[in-house]
Amino acid sequence: MKKLLLLTPFLFASVFACTENVTLKRDVLSFEVSFVTPPTCGLETADACAFSLAENAFTARVRIQALNENMEVAPSFYNSIVVTTVPSGMFVSGDDVHLLPDNRKVLVLAMSAGVWEGDITFRGSFGALRLMVEDMGYEPASNAANAACASLYPAQGCYAPDDDNPLPGSGAVGVSELLYFDNPCLADVQRPWDESLVTNGSRDKEASPLSGFRVTIDGDPYLGTAACAPGESRLVVTAISVAGFNISDVCDPAFPDYAHLYIYNFSTPEETSRGDCILSIQGAIDEFQGYTEMKNPLWEVDRCETGDSFCTVGEPKCTAFLNEPIEITAATLGNQLAMEKLESALVEVRNVISSTEFLRCDANGDGVIDYAIPEEKNCKYDCGDEIGCVVKEDYDIYFTWTVDVGGVEVGVVSQGIVPFDPEAEGNLGLPIYRVRGMLKQLDFGAPEWIILPRDARDVCLTQADCE
């Protein structure tokens, strides 16, 4: 023990003798990002810029300066910098805009003697945001195939496959002052980039331009005046389901077009009912098989307060504004854009015919359809193309049956909601007076459009059943 104690100081001395402090020298420590001239809007919350997806939605004259350890401009800095809008906003495609492997669009600018000045244009901005500047060592090659990182990515120092500089940057960062923008409305979320591309047979053209962003949609409080004021947004809960709910902006001037959204909550929402008004809802916009939805939501319900003469405490405040369903016809179903405008809306079809056949296509009896077996694959496709035919194996998984709307099929999912067994012999090919519910799109499906009844009253076999 004594020997160990005697040796210990010498061990420490040896360790300390081998220690050397190394200071990494960096020419640039940060960036100063400033507006050369004040933007026409957005510097104050009271003067927020309007939300816009137009290509020239917002332009600002910006000066970026690379600063050294003395907080002075570093004249030796000639590297490229990466500019992003955080947390919202999108750059318009151009020579200086690059798509990164994580699907972000960034603006890459070449500094000269530590300074860059010019116009920066972006769109789709909402809430409070900043321009963020980073020195990541990213130098996009003019020919991506010959870039230094083409075969090295994702090695350290390689920001993207087209990076021509395998060395890391300084890591210096700078941000602008805050800019403020209005939040999008429901229609901004639902309307696709280019309506002319939404045609029968199109796929991935209906996606929300805000897919991938976490957005906030604001609703105005209902104060007892039924008529909608100009610019008012009244978000009404139109349906509650086991995994979420639907909302519609009944004050949208273009209603019913693009005025609806499905909120995917992963479970039945608590303390939220059909007929509630929503003051604010926030969540991530996502595309699920062509169906636009908001995930991981947070929302605030507009509650009736004691003293409000136009509502009852404890009851949904906006039941009177639950809109009547929009009727879908064969002509509507034949127009992809018309259907896209009604996604997540309350719709109905009338005087339809239920499925006529539930056909088993599992020829070898293993319980699944094997697409490598021609007999099974052809059976599934042939049944899918035939009006009234439902593949039994698919029904057992998704519970989707069909109705014939003037020669065009629509899917219906009513399991556990409506006491109607579409497989029962007496219900095959049955005339049905009305099917009502929320409209959902699954672009891989046959049929592509599905109606989700809210309760048993949404399906009436006869007109008398509806009364």
N, C-alpha and C positions, 0 to 999 in steps of 0.2 A: 504494500500500500504506500509506504514511504517512497519507494523507488518511483511509483507512478506519479506521486505528487511532485517529486523532484523533476521528472521528465516533462511534466505538463507545461511549464513556462517555456521550455525550449521548443516544444511542439507549436505553441502559439506564436512564438517568435519566428519560427520557420514559415508558418502560414502567412503571417503579416508581411514577412519579407518578400513573399511571392505575389503580393497583392499590388495591383497597379490601377489607378483611376484613369479611365479613358473618356474623354469628352468628344462626342461626335460634333463635328463642325457642319453647320447647315447655313447655306447662303440665304435661304428664305425661311422665315418663321411663321409668317401669316400673310393674309391678303386683306387689303382694304377694298371694299365693294361699295361704291357710291353712285348716286344718280346725278348725272351731269346737269340735267334740268329736271325739276320736279315733275313726276307723272301727272297727267290730267285728273287722275282719281286714285284712290287706294291708299293714301298716306294716313288717313284717319278712318276709324270704324264708321263714323257718320257720313263719310264720303266714299264708301266702298264701291269698287268697280262692279259692273253687272257681270254675272256669269255669262260666258259666251264660248262657243266652240268654233266661231269663225276663225279663219286662218290669221287674220290681222287683229285678233281680239284685244291684245295688249302689247304695246311696244314702249320701251323705255331706253333712253340714252344712258349707257352705263360706263363707268370707268373702273377698271380693276388694276390695283397696284400691288406688286410683290414687295413685302417689307422684310428687311433684315433685322438682326438683333437690336439695332439701334432705332427700330421703327422708322427707318428711312427706306426710300425706294431702292431696290437692289438692281442696279443697272446691268449686271452680268446675267440676269435671268432671261433666257430666251426659250424656255420650255413651253410645251402646250399645257393648258389647264382644262379641267373638267368642270362644267357648270351644270347644276341641276336646280330645279324648282322644288322646294320642300315645304309641306308634304304633298302639294297638289300642283297641277299645271302640266302642260305638255308642249314640247317644242314642235314647231312645224318642220316637216322633213326638208332637208337641204344638204349642201355639201359638208357643212360643219356639224351636222347632227348625226350621231352614231347610235345604233341599236346594240346594247350590251347583251351578253349571254343571259343575264337575269331579266331580260325583256324591258329594261329601262332605256328611254331615249335621253341621251345627254348631248350637251353642246360642247364641242372641243375647240378651244381658241388658242392661237399661237401668240404668246407674249413677245413683246419687243422692248428690250432694255428695261424689263420689269414692269411694263405698262401695256394695257390693252384698253381701247376705247371704241365703242360702237353701239349700234342698236341691237337690242335683244328682244325678240318677239316670241310670245307663247300664248297658249289658249287653254280653255278647260280649267281655269283656276277657280278655287272656291275657298272660303275661310281666310285665315291668316297664313301667309307664306313668306318665305325668304328665298333669295337667290343664294345658293351655296357654291363656293369655288374651292376646288381641291387640286393639289399637285400630286397626282398619283403615278407620275411617270408614264402616262399613256400617250403614245405618239402613233396615231393610226397611220398605217402604211397606205400608199396610193394603190398598191396591189396587194390585197389581203393574202393571196396565195404565197407571196414572197416575204411576208412579214417575219421578223425575227422570232416572234412568239407563235408562229403558225403551228409548229410541231412541239412547242414547249408548254403552251397553255394547258392546264391552269397552274403552272409553276409559279413560285413566288416572284413577283416583279412583273409578271405578264397579266395585264389588266383584262385583256380580251385576245382572241385568236389573231386579230389584225393588228395587234400592238407591235410596233417595230422597235420598241425599247424594252429589253428584258430586265432592266434595272428598275428598282422601285424609286418613286419620287420622294420628295422631302416629307410628304405627309402634311404640309402646311395647308391650313383651311382658313376661309373667311366667309362672312355672310353679310348680306345687305340688311338694311332696316326692313321692318315688316311692311308688307303690302296686304291690303284687305279687299276681299271680293265677296259678293253675295253667294249664298249657297244655291245649288241647283234645285230645280223643282222636279216633280215626278217625270214630267215629259222629257226633261233633259237627260234623265237616266235611261228612259225607255227608247227614245228615238234613235235609230241607228245612224251611223255616220252618213251613209248615202242611201236614201230610200229607193233610188232607181236600181240599185243592185239587188233589192229584195224581190225576187221573182220566184215563181213555182220551180221547185227543184234546187233553189239556191241553198247554200249551207254556210254557216259562219258569217253571213252578211248581215244578220239581224242583231249582232252583238252590241251591247251597250258601249258607247264611247268612254264610259267611266268604269268599265270592268277593271278590277284590280285596285281601285281606289276605295278608301273608306270615306264615305260622304255623310253629310248631315242634310236632311231635308226638313225645312221648317213649315209648320202649320200655324195659322193665325187662330187665336182663341175665338170661340163662338160666343158672342155677346147678346144673342137674342134676335138679331136681324137676319131674317131668312135669305134675303137677296144678297148676292155676292158683290162686294165692293170691287172696283178695279184693282187688279193686282193681288187680291186676296187668295190665300191658299187654305182650303178646308179639307183636311185629310181625315176621311171617314173609314173606320174599320168595316169592311164588307163581309168578311168571313173569318171564322176561327177554325183551325184544324189541329190535328194531333201534333203537328210539327211546326206550326207557325200561324200566320194570319195574312190576309190581304187588305190593302188599303187603296182608296181611290181619292183623287183630288176632284171633288164635285164642283169646285169653282174654276177649274181650268177652262179658259175660253174655248179651247178646241175639244172639250169633252164630247164623246168618250175617247178620242184618239190619244194614245200614249199616256193616259191618266191613271194608270193602275200599276201596282207592284206587289209581288209576293215577298213576305218577310219570313225567312227560314230561321226559326228559333231553336231547332233541335228538340223542342218539346212544346206542349200546349201552353200558350202564354198565360201567366197568372194575372189576375185583376185587370183583365182586358176583355171586352165583350164586343160583339157585333153592334154597331151603332155608336161606339165611342168615337170621339174626335181626338186626334193626335196633335200635340203641340210641337213635338220635335222627335225625329227618329234618326239614329245614326247607325251605320253598319257598312260592311264590305260588300261592294257590288261584284257579283260573280255570274258566270254563264254556266248553267248545267244543262248540257245537251240541247243548247239553243234556247233555254228558258232563263230569262233574266231574273235574278233574285238577290235579296239583301241578306247577308249572313252575319252572325254574331251581333245581333242588334241590341241597342239601348234606346228606350223610348219613354216619352212622358205623355200620359193621358190627360186630356182637358176635362177636369172633374167639375161637376155641378156643385156649387157652394151654397151654403145656407143664405137665404135672401134672394137667390136668383129666381125670378118669377117665371122664367121660360123653360125651366127644367126641374127634375125631381132629384134630390140628393140620393145617391146610391144607384141611380139609373143611368144608362148611357145617355150622353148629352145630345147626340146628333142622330138619333134614330130616324127622325123626320127626313133626313137627307140621304137615307139609303136609296140609291137609284134603282129604277126599274131595270130588269135585265135587257140586254141588247139581243135581238133575235138574229141568229145565224142561219143563213139559207145556203143552198147549194152554190149559188153565185158568190156568196161571201167566201165560202170554203175554196172556191176556185181562184181567189185573189189573195196571194200570199201576203201582200202588203196590208190589205184590209184586215187580215187575221192578225198580223203582227201588231197592228195598232190596238187590238183588243186583248192582247196577252195580259192575263191576270185579272181581267174584267169579269163581272157577273154577266153571263150570257144564257141563252136558252135556244133549244131547237124544238120544233113542233111537228106533230103528225109524222112521226118517224117509225121505222120498223126495227125491232131488236134483232140481235144476232140469230142466224138460222142454223148454225152448226158450230160445234166445238170439236175440232178434228185433232186426233192424236197423230203425231208425226214421228214419234220415237219407235222406229221399226224394230230395233234390236232389244227393246225393253230395258235399257240401262237407266232410264229416268231422265235423260237429257237428249237434246237434239245435237247430233254429231254432224258438223258441216263437212266433214271429210267423207261422209256416206252420202252419195248422190241422192238416194231415195229420200232420206230424211231432209236434206237441204232443199230439194225441189218441192217436197211436200209443204214445208214451211213457207217458201216463197210463193207457191201457187195459192195457198190458202190466204196469204197476206194480200194477194192481188184480187181475190174474189170477194165481192161485197157480201157481207153477212157471215163470212167464215172466220172463226177465231181459232188459233192454234192452242190446243188444250194445255200443252206444257207451259206456254207463255202465260195463259190465264191463271194457272196454278201458282205462278210466281208474282205476277203483277196485278191480277184481278181486274184486268181491263177487258170489258166486253164492248160491243159496238152497236151503233144505231145507223141506219141508212137514211141520210138526209137528201132526198131527191137524187139518188144515185151516187152520193159521195158519203164516205164513212167518217164518223167521229167516234172516238173512244169515250167510254164512261167508266169511272171507277167509283163504285157505290158500296163496296164491301164494308159492312159494319155501320153504314149510314142509312141505307134504304132497305127495307125488308122485301127485297125482290131478288129472286134467284134466276139469273139469265140462262142457266143451264137446264132448268126444269123443262120437261117436255112441253108442258102447256105454255111456256113463255118463249119458245123458239119461234122466231118470225112474228112476234106479237106486235100489233099496232100500239104505239104509245103516243098519247096526246102531247105530253110535254116532258122534256128533261132540261133541268136548269142547274146551273152551278158555275164554278170558277174555271176560267179557260187556262189550260196549261199546254205548253209546247214541248215535245220531245222529238228533235229533228231526226233521230235515228229510227223512230217508230213507224209502224204502219197500223193504224193511222197516226199521223203526226200530231194532231190536235186532240186534246182530251178534256172532257168536262168532269169536274169534281163537285157533285152535289154537296150542299152544306148540311141538309137534314132530310128527313123522309118526305117533307112537303115539296121538295124540289122535283120529285118524279111523280107524275100523274098518269096513270094508264088511260084514264078517260077524262073528258072535260069535267064531268061531275065530280071526279076525285079532287079536282083543283078548287072546287067551291067550298 
